[in-house]
Amino acid sequence: MEKPEKQSYRVFIWYGVDQYGNKANGELQALSLSRARVYLRKQGITLKKIRRKPTRFRARKQKITSREITLFTRQLATMVRAGIPLIQSLNVIAEGLENIAMQTVILNIRNEVTDGNMLSTGLRKHPQIFDKLFCNLVEAGEQSGSLDTMLDRLAIYKEKSERIKTRIQKALYYPATVIAISAVVMLILLLKVIPQFESLFNNFNAELPAVTRAVLELSGWVQQGWWLIVSLITLIPLLLIRKYRSSATFAYRFDALMLKLPVIGSILRKSSIARFSRTLATSFTSGVPLVESLTSAAGASGNRVFIQAIIQARDSISMGQQLNFALKTTQVFPLMVTQMISIGEKSGSLDTMLNKVADFYEEEVDDAVENMTSLLEPIVVAVLGVMVGGLVLAMYLPIFKMGSLF
């Protein structure tokens, strides 16, 4: 028996007259031309012309970023809280987007809602964009009649997660960018500048200083094997990324190594705790069972060491242990975190304590990133100065030595 062909939405351009007799036009996504006509008729549109919009190749290549998902969540939360109907809210958001891929997703969700389905049903059809936690919280809001509150809570959660993600990227990208710029500067000097001095030194009859000879030898080696250096610099990161994605063991060891790095390791550890606490607090407050909440919080932590520890704690809780004791036995979480959770469990305010933990560690990450950046700037200037100044000094030493002889 053949499987039914998967239907995909198409974009139609239409022209017509609205229910007040005014000219109207626009774009509409639907599974077929007949469904597009039915939808427009329900909206009070008298069609004059409708045709399928040509597909743009560039639109297919656009990606949906986490920032765009966060912005969509905030816009939808604001509109629903203001009393704007859900379908109209989705239409307004979609029309204001420049990313065609994101616009397509929102219009697809809008069509699901128009057909009588719940918002969460439309979201679940795009699991690569809206994760299980997102869909579960929206569904909980729909069932309890508090969709506006749940969307607002989701928007706050997304905004805080995006903020800490940006901080971590800044902490990781800044040193990587500095190292890359330093490597490019050194290659240019060794490949282009030093050879010019070498041709000059060949006319000297005096012995060159040891430092100058070492730099010239290094320059000669780089000139012969520069392609190998560039290949290694390019291939090693690609191979590491591929290995990280394909091997769970390698990914765990790599994440464990990152946590042991000076400065960077502390920032990554604090960010994982903050994201875990924020996700667990958001889902637990929304009525999601603790075991299921821990599954979502594990994925949100972003580090394999923490993921494994949280899954281990989840399994222990399913056997009857308390959350604070289960986390303590993993020996991954600091004592302060488990103590705060213990107080929350005893006082019946676990979500409040988790939010306080998240706030504390988010501030810690902010301070650590700011301190690291302020410390790195003078260090980078000093290192580049020593590297470039050392090469220049090595090249000019023979010239100074020859000048002292006359």
Backbone torsions as a table, in degrees:
resi	resn	phi	psi	omega
1	MET	NA	126.8	-177.5
2	GLU	-76.8	142.5	177.6
3	LYS	-75.3	142.0	178.6
4	PRO	-64.3	141.8	-179.1
5	GLU	-67.5	133.6	-179.2
6	LYS	-68.8	125.6	-178.9
7	GLN	-82.4	144.9	178.2
8	SER	-127.5	150.6	-179.0
9	TYR	-77.2	145.1	177.1
10	ARG	-121.0	153.6	-179.6
11	VAL	-98.9	130.8	179.5
12	PHE	-120.2	139.5	174.2
13	ILE	-100.8	128.6	-176.0
14	TRP	-129.9	153.5	176.1
15	TYR	-133.7	138.8	-179.4
16	GLY	-173.6	-159.2	-178.5
17	VAL	-128.9	135.1	-179.8
18	ASP	-82.4	-176.7	-174.8
19	GLN	-68.2	-13.0	178.1
20	TYR	-99.4	3.5	179.0
21	GLY	86.0	8.3	178.6
22	ASN	-89.2	147.4	177.3
23	LYS	-67.1	141.0	-178.6
24	ALA	-144.1	151.7	176.4
25	ASN	-156.7	166.5	-180.0
26	GLY	170.0	-169.6	177.9
27	GLU	-118.6	148.7	-176.4
28	LEU	-144.0	138.3	175.4
29	GLN	-102.4	131.6	179.1
30	ALA	-154.4	162.5	179.7
31	LEU	-70.6	-28.4	-178.0
32	SER	-154.3	169.4	179.6
33	LEU	-64.5	-39.2	-178.8
34	SER	-65.2	-38.9	178.4
35	ARG	-68.5	-34.1	177.0
36	ALA	-64.0	-41.6	178.6
37	ARG	-63.6	-41.8	-179.4
38	VAL	-63.9	-43.5	-179.2
39	TYR	-62.6	-45.5	-179.4
40	LEU	-65.4	-36.4	178.4
41	ARG	-63.9	-38.5	177.7
42	LYS	-64.9	-28.1	179.7
43	GLN	-85.1	2.8	178.3
44	GLY	81.8	22.3	-179.4
45	ILE	-96.1	128.6	172.2
46	THR	-96.1	111.7	-172.8
47	LEU	-76.0	141.6	170.4
48	LYS	-112.1	-34.8	-179.1
49	LYS	-156.4	139.7	176.0
50	ILE	-147.6	136.3	179.7
51	ARG	-148.5	159.5	-179.8
52	ARG	-77.9	136.4	-179.5
53	LYS	-79.9	133.7	177.8
54	PRO	-60.6	141.4	-179.1
55	THR	-77.4	132.8	176.4
56	ARG	-97.0	127.0	-177.9
57	PHE	-62.4	-37.1	-176.4
58	ARG	-65.5	-31.4	-178.5
59	ALA	-66.1	-32.4	-179.1
60	ARG	-68.9	-23.8	-176.8
61	LYS	-86.1	-11.1	-178.3
62	GLN	-69.4	141.6	178.4
63	LYS	-109.3	153.6	178.8
64	ILE	-99.6	121.7	-177.8
65	THR	-92.3	161.7	177.7
66	SER	-65.1	-29.9	178.0
67	ARG	-64.3	-38.7	179.0
68	GLU	-68.1	-36.5	177.0
69	ILE	-66.5	-40.3	177.7
70	THR	-62.9	-43.6	179.5
71	LEU	-64.5	-40.9	177.2
72	PHE	-60.8	-43.3	-179.6
73	THR	-62.2	-44.1	179.8
74	ARG	-65.7	-43.4	179.9
75	GLN	-63.0	-44.2	-179.4
76	LEU	-65.7	-40.7	178.8
77	ALA	-62.1	-42.5	-179.1
78	THR	-65.3	-42.9	-177.7
79	MET	-70.0	-41.6	179.6
80	VAL	-66.3	-40.2	178.5
81	ARG	-64.7	-29.9	179.3
82	ALA	-80.1	-2.5	176.9
83	GLY	90.3	9.2	178.6
84	ILE	-76.3	132.1	179.4
85	PRO	-53.8	148.0	-173.9
86	LEU	-60.3	-45.3	-178.7
87	ILE	-62.2	-43.9	179.0
88	GLN	-64.9	-38.0	178.7
89	SER	-62.3	-44.4	179.3
90	LEU	-65.2	-37.6	177.6
91	ASN	-62.6	-45.8	-178.3
92	VAL	-63.8	-43.2	-179.8
93	ILE	-64.3	-44.3	-178.4
94	ALA	-62.8	-41.0	-178.2
95	GLU	-65.9	-25.2	-178.1
96	GLY	-90.8	4.8	-176.9
97	LEU	-94.0	142.4	173.9
98	GLU	-94.8	-25.8	178.6
99	ASN	-76.6	110.1	-177.0
100	ILE	-63.9	-35.3	-179.3
101	ALA	-64.3	-43.8	178.7
102	MET	-68.4	-38.7	178.3
103	GLN	-61.4	-40.6	179.3
104	THR	-62.5	-43.2	179.8
105	VAL	-61.9	-45.8	-177.8
106	ILE	-65.8	-40.0	178.5
107	LEU	-67.4	-34.9	174.8
108	ASN	-61.9	-43.0	177.9
109	ILE	-65.0	-40.6	177.9
110	ARG	-58.7	-42.2	179.5
111	ASN	-65.6	-35.9	176.8
112	GLU	-63.2	-44.0	179.0
113	VAL	-65.7	-39.1	178.7
114	THR	-62.7	-34.3	179.6
115	ASP	-76.4	0.5	176.6
116	GLY	100.5	3.4	179.0
117	ASN	-85.3	163.2	178.1
118	MET	-76.9	157.9	178.3
119	LEU	-59.9	-40.3	-179.5
120	SER	-62.9	-32.5	177.8
121	THR	-64.0	-43.4	177.5
122	GLY	-65.9	-37.4	179.5
123	LEU	-66.5	-38.3	-177.6
124	ARG	-66.3	-17.9	178.1
125	LYS	-78.7	-0.5	177.3
126	HIS	-131.1	64.5	-175.4
127	PRO	-65.5	-22.6	179.0
128	GLN	-73.3	-13.7	-178.6
129	ILE	-110.8	-46.7	-179.0
130	PHE	-110.5	111.3	-175.2
131	ASP	-73.7	177.6	-175.2
132	LYS	-62.8	-39.7	179.5
133	LEU	-61.2	-45.2	179.9
134	PHE	-58.4	-49.1	-177.6
135	CYS	-66.3	-39.7	-179.7
136	ASN	-64.1	-40.4	-179.2
137	LEU	-69.3	-39.3	176.9
138	VAL	-63.9	-42.4	178.8
139	GLU	-63.3	-40.1	177.8
140	ALA	-62.7	-39.1	177.7
141	GLY	-66.2	-38.3	178.8
142	GLU	-67.4	-41.2	-177.0
143	GLN	-71.9	-30.7	-178.9
144	SER	-92.4	-3.8	-179.3
145	GLY	74.8	20.5	-179.3
146	SER	-124.7	47.5	-177.5
147	LEU	-61.8	-39.4	-179.2
148	ASP	-62.2	-42.7	178.6
149	THR	-65.1	-42.0	-178.4
150	MET	-68.5	-39.3	177.3
151	LEU	-65.1	-39.2	177.6
152	ASP	-64.3	-40.5	177.9
153	ARG	-65.3	-40.2	176.9
154	LEU	-64.6	-40.1	-179.7
155	ALA	-63.3	-43.6	178.0
156	ILE	-62.4	-43.1	179.0
157	TYR	-61.5	-45.2	-179.5
158	LYS	-64.5	-41.4	-178.8
159	GLU	-64.8	-42.3	178.8
160	LYS	-68.1	-38.6	177.7
161	SER	-65.2	-40.7	179.0
162	GLU	-65.9	-37.5	-179.5
163	ARG	-64.7	-46.1	-179.0
164	ILE	-70.9	-31.3	175.9
165	LYS	-64.2	-41.3	177.7
166	THR	-63.4	-39.4	178.2
167	ARG	-62.5	-43.2	-179.7
168	ILE	-65.7	-41.6	177.4
169	GLN	-60.6	-40.3	177.8
170	LYS	-63.5	-41.0	-179.4
171	ALA	-65.1	-33.8	-177.6
172	LEU	-88.8	-39.3	-174.6
173	TYR	-74.3	-33.0	-177.1
174	TYR	-61.6	-52.7	177.3
175	PRO	-62.1	-38.1	179.8
176	ALA	-63.5	-41.1	178.9
177	THR	-65.3	-41.0	179.6
178	VAL	-63.3	-44.5	179.8
179	ILE	-63.0	-42.0	-179.9
180	ALA	-63.5	-43.6	179.3
181	ILE	-64.5	-41.6	178.6
182	SER	-61.4	-41.9	179.8
183	ALA	-64.6	-40.7	179.1
184	VAL	-64.5	-43.2	179.0
185	VAL	-61.1	-44.3	-179.8
186	MET	-64.2	-41.0	179.4
187	LEU	-63.7	-41.8	179.6
188	ILE	-62.9	-43.5	179.2
189	LEU	-63.6	-44.0	-176.9
190	LEU	-72.9	-30.2	-177.2
191	LEU	-89.7	-32.2	-171.9
192	LYS	-113.8	-40.0	-173.1
193	VAL	-86.4	-51.0	-176.5
194	ILE	-58.8	-42.5	178.5
195	PRO	-56.9	-30.3	178.3
196	GLN	-65.1	-40.1	177.1
197	PHE	-69.9	-34.3	-178.4
198	GLU	-61.0	-42.1	178.1
199	SER	-64.6	-30.1	177.2
200	LEU	-72.5	-40.7	-177.8
201	PHE	-69.9	-21.6	179.7
202	ASN	-63.3	-22.6	179.6
203	ASN	-86.8	-6.4	178.7
204	PHE	-79.8	142.8	176.3
205	ASN	-99.7	-2.8	-179.7
206	ALA	-94.4	159.1	178.6
207	GLU	-74.8	136.3	-179.3
208	LEU	-79.7	150.3	176.3
209	PRO	-60.6	156.0	-177.4
210	ALA	-61.4	-38.9	-179.4
211	VAL	-63.7	-41.8	-179.7
212	THR	-65.0	-43.2	179.1
213	ARG	-61.9	-39.5	-179.7
214	ALA	-64.5	-42.6	179.7
215	VAL	-65.8	-40.2	178.8
216	LEU	-64.5	-40.5	177.6
217	GLU	-64.9	-41.0	177.4
218	LEU	-63.1	-41.7	178.3
219	SER	-62.4	-42.2	178.2
220	GLY	-63.3	-39.7	179.3
221	TRP	-66.1	-40.9	179.5
222	VAL	-65.7	-39.0	179.6
223	GLN	-63.7	-34.7	179.8
224	GLN	-79.1	-33.8	-174.2
225	GLY	-120.5	27.4	-178.2
226	TRP	-62.4	-35.2	179.9
227	TRP	-64.5	-34.3	178.4
228	LEU	-68.9	-39.0	179.5
229	ILE	-64.0	-47.2	-180.0
230	VAL	-62.7	-40.3	179.9
231	SER	-63.3	-42.1	-179.7
232	LEU	-67.1	-41.7	180.0
233	ILE	-62.2	-33.7	-179.1
234	THR	-82.0	-43.9	-171.9
235	LEU	-78.1	-37.0	-176.0
236	ILE	-59.0	-48.5	176.9
237	PRO	-61.2	-38.9	179.5
238	LEU	-64.5	-41.1	179.0
239	LEU	-67.1	-38.6	178.2
240	LEU	-64.2	-42.3	179.2
241	ILE	-63.6	-43.3	-179.9
242	ARG	-64.6	-42.9	179.1
243	LYS	-65.2	-38.2	-180.0
244	TYR	-62.8	-39.5	-177.7
245	ARG	-77.7	-26.9	-174.2
246	SER	-96.4	-22.5	-176.0
247	SER	-120.6	116.9	179.5
248	ALA	-68.1	-35.9	179.5
249	THR	-65.2	-45.8	178.7
250	PHE	-63.5	-41.4	-179.6
251	ALA	-62.4	-40.8	179.6
252	TYR	-64.7	-45.6	-179.3
253	ARG	-66.0	-37.1	179.5
254	PHE	-66.3	-44.8	178.4
255	ASP	-64.2	-37.7	177.8
256	ALA	-65.1	-38.6	177.4
257	LEU	-65.2	-40.5	179.5
258	MET	-61.9	-35.2	-179.9
259	LEU	-70.3	-19.6	-179.2
260	LYS	-92.2	-7.3	-180.0
261	LEU	-67.4	144.7	177.0
262	PRO	-66.4	141.7	178.0
263	VAL	66.5	-62.1	-178.3
264	ILE	-61.1	-41.7	-178.5
265	GLY	-61.1	-41.2	179.2
266	SER	-64.9	-40.3	179.3
267	ILE	-65.2	-43.2	-179.9
268	LEU	-65.2	-38.3	179.6
269	ARG	-65.2	-46.2	-179.2
270	LYS	-65.7	-37.3	179.4
271	SER	-67.6	-37.5	178.2
272	SER	-64.3	-41.7	178.4
273	ILE	-65.0	-41.5	-179.8
274	ALA	-63.5	-45.2	-179.2
275	ARG	-68.1	-38.7	176.3
276	PHE	-61.0	-48.3	-177.0
277	SER	-65.2	-42.8	-178.5
278	ARG	-65.4	-43.7	-178.8
279	THR	-66.7	-43.0	-179.5
280	LEU	-65.6	-39.9	179.2
281	ALA	-64.8	-43.5	-178.4
282	THR	-64.3	-47.2	-177.3
283	SER	-71.6	-38.9	-179.3
284	PHE	-67.1	-40.2	178.0
285	THR	-63.1	-31.4	-177.0
286	SER	-82.1	2.5	175.9
287	GLY	93.3	8.0	177.3
288	VAL	-75.6	134.4	179.4
289	PRO	-54.9	148.6	-173.6
290	LEU	-59.9	-42.0	-178.7
291	VAL	-62.5	-44.1	178.1
292	GLU	-68.7	-35.1	177.9
293	SER	-63.9	-38.3	179.3
294	LEU	-65.8	-33.9	177.1
295	THR	-62.2	-44.4	177.8
296	SER	-67.3	-40.6	-179.3
297	ALA	-66.2	-32.0	178.7
298	ALA	-62.7	-47.4	179.4
299	GLY	-65.2	-32.1	-178.2
300	ALA	-74.4	-20.0	-177.4
301	SER	-63.9	-31.6	173.1
302	GLY	79.7	8.1	179.7
303	ASN	-137.5	132.8	-174.1
304	ARG	-63.6	-31.8	178.8
305	VAL	-64.0	-45.2	179.0
306	PHE	-71.2	-36.8	178.4
307	ILE	-59.4	-47.4	-179.2
308	GLN	-64.9	-39.4	-179.9
309	ALA	-66.5	-41.0	-178.8
310	ILE	-68.7	-39.5	176.9
311	ILE	-63.5	-40.1	176.4
312	GLN	-61.9	-42.9	177.9
313	ALA	-65.1	-38.6	178.8
314	ARG	-60.8	-43.0	179.7
315	ASP	-65.2	-36.7	178.8
316	SER	-67.5	-39.1	179.3
317	ILE	-65.3	-38.3	178.2
318	SER	-64.3	-18.3	177.0
319	MET	-93.4	0.7	174.5
320	GLY	113.8	-1.9	180.0
321	GLN	-77.1	158.0	174.3
322	GLN	-79.7	156.5	-176.0
323	LEU	-62.5	-44.6	-176.8
324	ASN	-63.5	-39.8	179.9
325	PHE	-70.1	-39.6	-179.5
326	ALA	-64.5	-39.6	177.9
327	LEU	-71.1	-34.8	-178.9
328	LYS	-65.2	-37.3	-178.4
329	THR	-69.9	-18.0	178.3
330	THR	-74.5	-19.6	179.9
331	GLN	58.2	31.0	178.3
332	VAL	-111.4	-35.4	-175.9
333	PHE	-89.7	140.9	177.9
334	PRO	-62.7	159.0	-178.1
335	LEU	-62.3	-36.7	-178.8
336	MET	-60.4	-38.7	-179.4
337	VAL	-64.9	-48.2	-178.1
338	THR	-67.3	-34.0	177.8
339	GLN	-67.7	-42.7	177.7
340	MET	-62.2	-41.9	178.9
341	ILE	-65.8	-38.3	178.6
342	SER	-62.3	-43.2	177.7
343	ILE	-62.7	-41.1	179.4
344	GLY	-63.9	-39.3	179.1
345	GLU	-68.0	-40.0	-178.1
346	LYS	-71.7	-33.8	-177.0
347	SER	-93.1	-4.4	-179.3
348	GLY	74.8	21.9	-180.0
349	SER	-126.3	50.0	-176.9
350	LEU	-62.0	-41.6	-178.5
351	ASP	-63.4	-38.9	178.9
352	THR	-63.9	-44.3	-179.9
353	MET	-66.1	-39.2	178.2
354	LEU	-64.3	-39.3	176.7
355	ASN	-64.9	-37.8	177.7
356	LYS	-65.9	-40.4	176.5
357	VAL	-61.2	-44.7	180.0
358	ALA	-62.9	-43.9	178.6
359	ASP	-60.1	-44.4	-178.0
360	PHE	-61.6	-48.3	-176.0
361	TYR	-74.9	-27.8	173.7
362	GLU	-65.1	-40.7	175.9
363	GLU	-65.9	-37.3	177.5
364	GLU	-62.5	-41.9	178.1
365	VAL	-64.1	-43.8	178.3
366	ASP	-57.6	-48.5	-178.9
367	ASP	-64.5	-41.6	-178.3
368	ALA	-64.8	-41.0	179.6
369	VAL	-66.6	-41.9	178.3
370	GLU	-62.9	-44.4	179.4
371	ASN	-64.2	-41.9	-179.8
372	MET	-63.7	-42.4	-179.6
373	THR	-63.7	-43.7	-179.4
374	SER	-67.0	-31.6	178.0
375	LEU	-78.1	-34.6	-176.8
376	LEU	-70.1	-33.9	-175.3
377	GLU	-58.1	-52.0	177.3
378	PRO	-67.0	-32.5	178.8
379	ILE	-65.2	-42.2	179.2
380	VAL	-62.3	-44.6	179.0
381	VAL	-60.9	-41.9	-179.5
382	ALA	-66.7	-44.2	-179.0
383	VAL	-64.3	-46.8	178.1
384	LEU	-62.4	-38.6	178.5
385	GLY	-63.1	-42.6	179.0
386	VAL	-65.6	-43.3	-178.2
387	MET	-64.5	-53.0	-178.2
388	VAL	-69.2	-43.7	179.4
389	GLY	-63.4	-36.8	178.1
390	GLY	-63.4	-42.9	179.0
391	LEU	-65.3	-43.7	179.9
392	VAL	-63.9	-43.2	179.1
393	LEU	-62.8	-40.5	179.0
394	ALA	-62.2	-32.9	-179.6
395	MET	-78.2	-30.6	-175.8
396	TYR	-92.3	-13.2	178.5
397	LEU	-57.6	-46.5	178.2
398	PRO	-61.5	-36.2	-179.6
399	ILE	-66.1	-42.8	177.7
400	PHE	-64.1	-37.6	-178.6
401	LYS	-67.2	-41.8	179.1
402	MET	-67.2	-35.9	-179.5
403	GLY	-66.8	-30.4	-179.4
404	SER	-72.5	-16.6	-179.0
405	LEU	-81.1	-13.8	-177.3
406	PHE	-106.3	NA	NA
